[in-house]
Amino acid sequence: MEPAPLADPAPPPPARPSLPRRWFVGLFAALVMSQAFLAFMGAGDDFVLGHNGWNSSAYLQSARNTLRWGTLFPVQYYTGRTPPTVRDGYTHHPLGMHLHNTAAVALFGDHPGTIRGVPALFAVLALIALILVVRLLYDERIALVAGAVYVLLPTNAIYLNMSNHESGFIFWTCLWALFYLRFIARRLPLPSAAPAAAPSSPARRAWLVPYALMLFCFFWAAMWDWPAYYCALVLAIHWFFVILRRHRGSPNRLRAMLPDLALLGGYCFFVLALFVGHFLLVAAVVGSISELHGVFEARQVAGRAMMLNHIKVVPILMFTLPVLLVAFGWFFHRLWQSVRGRLVRRDLLALTFGVAGLLHYYIFRGTAVIHEYWGWTLVPFCAIAVAHVLVTLIDRARPWLAERWPRHRRLALGLAVVVPTLLITGNLAWRFVDLVPRGRAVGGSLWFVEHTRPVLESYISSREMIRFAKEVKALTTRRTGVMIDPALPRMRGYEPRFPITLDRDVLVQSLKTPPPERLGLSDGWVYVAPRSTLYQRRLVQLALSHPVLVYDDFVMVDLRRHETEVRVFASQPVDRSLWHWYWRGPWAEAVEPVRQPDEETRLLEAIAEFRAANPR
């Protein structure tokens, strides 16, 4: 038996020209490869200043701590040698991304490329799911245009390999909505699509499979991000009205509706149980949900000046004005259609993303003003809406122009395609070319390149600091503590990325106070500081009794050993390979540490002079 169609009965649309299969496969492959190219570019870069470096480093450390200590919730900034407390966990998001990150680090190793590989992979999967689902709901051309818009939107192109909750949520929500529509079409077919089989026919049970798959996909969508619950609400409301409409005119309406209401009730119970379950889990593990409640309240508060500037700049910057006008024109038209009872079911996917995105943006507006990517849930909505409008305009413009210019048929057909495309997506294409390279070069913190905050700041990548942290990590073990001079955290660009890159038990303290005894630090301590903090005489005094490493503008003093040893390195540019250009990113310079024998000689001479002038 053929399944019922996914759309409500409606006047037949104008015939759309079919797209040859080989064209669809070729263009689909091109879009997926473009997304993959963007997703894995820069995946192996250091954790430099920016949203990407901050988020990715925090979730790498969370995976480390779960593997070391068995923590359930992400412990993002703890690098110590003893188990963290339960209150150190980050409970503000579901656990889906953290579980995937932990599995990836366990399987593929502790590396920036591993932690960025998870969002990169789901960015590609989200695009594949979006295109294939839209193809099933609409047609090949709308699916390909939606995929192209999705790839070009700066929110996707800039942040797709930053540790994020959205790509996994979008992937699972596309599948969830598809199975929901298949379930509705089979369980509650519209009168014109109802099969002729008797109600007791075993073929009726075909809806059980999409019902189960729908719940499975919702589970994973909700495990990735909170907007899944907004989507669940939208679908539940739609489901309820479909039940009312399907059983309209039944002799015993309430009795006829009971089985369908029971299925809807089971779905709602599952959604509510998963939502409440997160809070119960937090209460069971942490002991209370007071911190989670405090964060929820704090993230709803935004300063007036920041919020006004954000609304004025960020939506247009991240989506472009033509895309927003077209997408929300489509959105409000579909809302009006739904009020009139004329919503076409296939439009429910985009409409659900749109409602969820707006709710998420408004409820957590205090977070939106800090994160330029907070409108990520609106990306698939805009992609589908723009694609639908654009293809519809082209289909209507082609016969209209061909009729008026019969002698210039090819020109008319070309204009029918080019003009709407340039009007709607031309600005988006330019925004991609202009903003994406600059945005990725600053780690996604766009206030360094655009006025997304009231003050435009200059960017300092802090690459030298992170390279120094990697060198200190290579020279120490997990049983070594790192004393950080108080001057280092005061440097611009210092963030938790530095101790996370170290991955050592750290203590911010000067050498005036002896390092403490700490459990698990059997190898002793090293001391790190900016080179400018240690004037020459102090550096010479330390080098008399401990090995000293000078690495660019930073110094490490090895308090574990009592001997004189001086090594001085300076990072110098080298030729960049094609692999380095791609894996580390075109914005990351290629350097290697080069030993400086002249500087070492001068420092050793100063040590000798000091020793001669101060005999023991």
Secondary structure, 3 states (H helix, E strand, C coil): CCCCCCCCCCCCCCCCCCCCHHHHHHHHHHHHHHHHHHHHCCCCCCCCCCHHHHHHHHHHHHHHHHHHHCCCCCCCCCCCCCCCCHHHCCCCCCCHHHHHHHHHHHHHCCCHHHHHHHHHHHHHHHHHHHHHHHHHHCCHHHHHHHHHHHHHCHHHHHHCCCCCCHHHHHHHHHHHHHHHHHHHHHHCCCHHHCCCCCCCCHHHHHHHHHHHHHHHHHHHHHHHCCHHHHHHHHHHHHHHHHHHHHCCCCCCHHHHHHHHHHHHHHHHHHHHHHHHHHHHHHHHHHCCCHHHHHHHHHCCCCCHHHHHHHHHHHHHHHHCHHHHHHHHHHHHHHHHHHHCCCCCHHHHHHHHHHHHHHHHHHHCHHHHCCCCCCCCCHHHHHHHHHHHHHHHHHHHHHHHHHHHCHHHHHHHHHHHHHHHHHHHHHHHHHHHHHHHHHHHHCCCCHHHCCCCCCCCCCCCCCHHHHHHHHHHHHHCCCCEEEEECCCCCCCCCCCCHHHHHHCCEEEECCCCCCCCCCCCCCCEEEEEEEHHHCCHHHHHHHHHHCCEEEECCEEEEECCCCCCCEEEEEEEECCCCHHHHHHCCCCCCCEEEEECHHHHHHHHHHHHHHHHHCCC
